[in-house]
Amino acid sequence: MIHVCLQTEGAPTADEEHELGERWVCACGDNFVYREGFNRAGFQSVEWWPAPPIPQPRAAKKARRGLLFGPRKGS
């Protein structure tokens, strides 16, 4: 699969030095990771591969907000 954003200006190139596991998010929002894998011809290569985004933890909310019916009122 050839991704168009990998050919645009500002995209990482093959002649640059990259660390294994380095991540890059393109302009369209797709995520890539620089890792070792097998290319279409079946040879082992180190290049940019599509990857799922890193999950971000949700912001901690107050315990009261998570209640189904809200806090009790009255006496």
C-alpha positions in Angstrom: 0.0 0.0 0.0 1.4 3.4 -1.0 0.2 6.2 1.2 0.0 9.6 -0.6 1.0 11.6 2.5 4.4 9.7 2.6 5.2 11.5 -0.7 4.4 15.0 0.5 6.7 17.7 1.9 7.5 17.2 5.6 7.1 13.5 5.4 10.0 11.3 6.7 12.3 10.1 3.9 14.4 6.9 3.5 17.7 8.8 3.5 17.1 10.2 7.0 18.1 8.4 10.2 15.1 7.0 12.2 15.0 5.0 15.4 13.0 1.7 15.4 9.6 2.4 17.0 9.5 6.1 16.0 6.0 7.2 15.2 4.7 9.8 12.7 1.2 11.1 12.1 0.5 12.5 8.6 -1.6 15.4 7.7 -4.7 13.2 7.1 -4.5 11.7 10.6 -3.1 8.3 9.7 -0.4 6.9 12.0 2.8 5.2 11.0 5.6 3.5 12.9 9.2 2.9 11.7 9.7 -0.8 12.2 11.0 -4.0 10.7 8.6 -6.1 8.7 8.1 -8.0 5.4 7.5 -6.1 2.2 5.3 -7.2 -0.7 8.1 -9.2 -2.2 8.5 -11.1 1.0 11.9 -9.7 2.0 12.6 -8.3 5.4 12.8 -4.5 5.4 12.8 -1.6 7.8 10.4 1.1 6.8 7.3 3.1 7.7 4.3 0.9 8.3 0.7 1.8 9.1 -0.1 1.6 12.8 -3.1 2.2 15.1 -3.1 5.4 17.1 -1.7 5.3 20.6 -4.7 5.2 23.0 -4.9 8.3 25.2 -6.4 7.9 28.7 -9.6 9.8 29.4 -9.6 12.8 31.7 -10.4 11.9 35.2 -13.9 13.1 36.2 -15.4 13.6 39.6 -17.1 10.5 41.0 -20.4 12.4 41.3 -20.6 12.9 37.6 -20.4 9.2 36.9 -23.5 8.3 39.0 -26.4 7.0 37.1 -29.1 9.0 38.9 -27.1 11.7 40.6 -26.5 12.4 44.3 -29.4 11.9 46.8 -31.3 15.0 47.8 -33.3 15.7 50.9 -33.0 14.3 54.4 
